[in-house]
């Protein structure tokens, strides 16, 4: 499936898959370790396969989609979104920020935002210095989410062991009060690490196709996945050790080692013994 180009800027690109449908799914590229080039996007078939149009946005640089093309893009998105009866979106970190920045233009009804950032402007998030390397050219007014709140519903996913992510999530909730917070312990950044390890990311995506994203179902997916997650038990052990719960840390490490041994045994070739 080849995309059509909706917006073709030097700094932002928007591509459309399966156009002409009545429902829209929007995704956003997240922050890159090595920015500077656009990628060839792929359709998310869990949505296009259900008769939805898929719109994918990319920023060339880690500028949080706030640059000289932001307002032009916003105008194009507003015209494009008028053709749909329903629109939903999903984004991670920088992409999660973009979900909310363009929510009004896209007429989004519901979202899943994974470890989203509220802002990178020091005045807006003085407690969070993680992305100050990207903040030099960031227009705080143009990127201010407090001015762009809507009544869209959905869920923010955040790891409660990551206080900076929780702080950003609470600021977003203040601007978008209908959103609910799903605390996915030891999920990491982004908070879907345990779900991804268990191969349940597709089930998370599927929650966006429902009339309302069910918070309880999202939490259940994480709880079920963490039982067999080496990542979860190792992170829990680190957290328990840091907070002085030695017995819990030891038990969590034991569970992690047990699961790791099981995984190694399952991956051994027939007739071989796992090391």
ChimeraX attribute file (.defattr): number of C-alpha atoms within 10 A of each C-alpha:
attribute: neighborCount
match mode: 1-to-1
recipient: residues
	/A:1	9
	/A:2	12
	/A:3	18
	/A:4	13
	/A:5	13
	/A:6	17
	/A:7	17
	/A:8	11
	/A:9	15
	/A:10	12
	/A:11	19
	/A:12	20
	/A:13	19
	/A:14	23
	/A:15	21
	/A:16	23
	/A:17	24
	/A:18	20
	/A:19	16
	/A:20	13
	/A:21	15
	/A:22	13
	/A:23	21
	/A:24	28
	/A:25	23
	/A:26	23
	/A:27	22
	/A:28	23
	/A:29	23
	/A:30	20
	/A:31	19
	/A:32	12
	/A:33	7
	/A:34	8
	/A:35	12
	/A:36	12
	/A:37	12
	/A:38	16
	/A:39	11
	/A:40	9
	/A:41	17
	/A:42	14
	/A:43	20
	/A:44	18
	/A:45	14
	/A:46	14
	/A:47	20
	/A:48	19
	/A:49	11
	/A:50	10
	/A:51	16
	/A:52	24
	/A:53	24
	/A:54	26
	/A:55	25
	/A:56	23
	/A:57	23
	/A:58	24
	/A:59	29
	/A:60	21
	/A:61	19
	/A:62	21
	/A:63	21
	/A:64	27
	/A:65	26
	/A:66	22
	/A:67	17
	/A:68	13
	/A:69	15
	/A:70	18
	/A:71	12
	/A:72	11
	/A:73	21
	/A:74	17
	/A:75	12
	/A:76	15
	/A:77	21
	/A:78	16
	/A:79	11
	/A:80	14
	/A:81	18
	/A:82	12
	/A:83	13
	/A:84	16
	/A:85	12
	/A:86	17
	/A:87	23
	/A:88	24
	/A:89	27
	/A:90	23
	/A:91	23
	/A:92	26
	/A:93	23
	/A:94	26
	/A:95	26
	/A:96	27
	/A:97	28
	/A:98	29
	/A:99	25
	/A:100	29
	/A:101	26
	/A:102	20
	/A:103	26
	/A:104	19
	/A:105	19
	/A:106	26
	/A:107	21
	/A:108	23
	/A:109	19
	/A:110	25
	/A:111	27
	/A:112	25
	/A:113	29
	/A:114	26
	/A:115	29
	/A:116	29
	/A:117	27
	/A:118	28
	/A:119	25
	/A:120	27
	/A:121	22
	/A:122	16
	/A:123	9
	/A:124	16
	/A:125	16
	/A:126	10
	/A:127	12
	/A:128	18
	/A:129	13
	/A:130	10
	/A:131	15
	/A:132	12
	/A:133	11
	/A:134	14
	/A:135	18
	/A:136	12
	/A:137	11
	/A:138	19
	/A:139	15
	/A:140	16
	/A:141	11
	/A:142	13
	/A:143	23
	/A:144	16
	/A:145	24
	/A:146	18
	/A:147	11
	/A:148	15
	/A:149	18
	/A:150	18
	/A:151	15
	/A:152	18
	/A:153	19
	/A:154	25
	/A:155	23
	/A:156	27
	/A:157	29
	/A:158	30
	/A:159	23
	/A:160	18
	/A:161	19
	/A:162	16
	/A:163	13
	/A:164	18
	/A:165	24
	/A:166	21
	/A:167	17
	/A:168	21
	/A:169	24
	/A:170	17
	/A:171	18
	/A:172	22
	/A:173	18
	/A:174	13
	/A:175	18
	/A:176	20
	/A:177	15
	/A:178	14
	/A:179	22
	/A:180	19
	/A:181	16
	/A:182	20
	/A:183	18
	/A:184	25
	/A:185	23
	/A:186	26
	/A:187	27
	/A:188	20
	/A:189	18
	/A:190	17
	/A:191	29
	/A:192	24
	/A:193	22
	/A:194	29
	/A:195	24
	/A:196	16
	/A:197	17
	/A:198	18
	/A:199	11
	/A:200	16
	/A:201	16
	/A:202	11
	/A:203	14
	/A:204	19
	/A:205	17
	/A:206	12
	/A:207	18
	/A:208	22
	/A:209	18
	/A:210	9
	/A:211	9
	/A:212	14
	/A:213	21
	/A:214	14
	/A:215	16
	/A:216	9
	/A:217	13
	/A:218	20
	/A:219	17
	/A:220	12
	/A:221	18
	/A:222	26
	/A:223	15
	/A:224	14
	/A:225	18
	/A:226	22
	/A:227	15
	/A:228	20
	/A:229	20
	/A:230	22
	/A:231	19
	/A:232	24
	/A:233	24
	/A:234	19
	/A:235	20
	/A:236	22
	/A:237	25
	/A:238	18
	/A:239	17
	/A:240	17
	/A:241	15
	/A:242	11
	/A:243	10
	/A:244	10
	/A:245	13
	/A:246	15
	/A:247	12
	/A:248	16
	/A:249	22
	/A:250	15
	/A:251	14
	/A:252	21
	/A:253	19
	/A:254	15
	/A:255	20
	/A:256	23
	/A:257	15
	/A:258	14
	/A:259	18
	/A:260	16
	/A:261	14
	/A:262	13
	/A:263	14
	/A:264	13
	/A:265	14
	/A:266	12
	/A:267	12
	/A:268	12
	/A:269	9
	/A:270	8
	/A:271	6
	/A:272	9
	/A:273	11
	/A:274	14
	/A:275	7
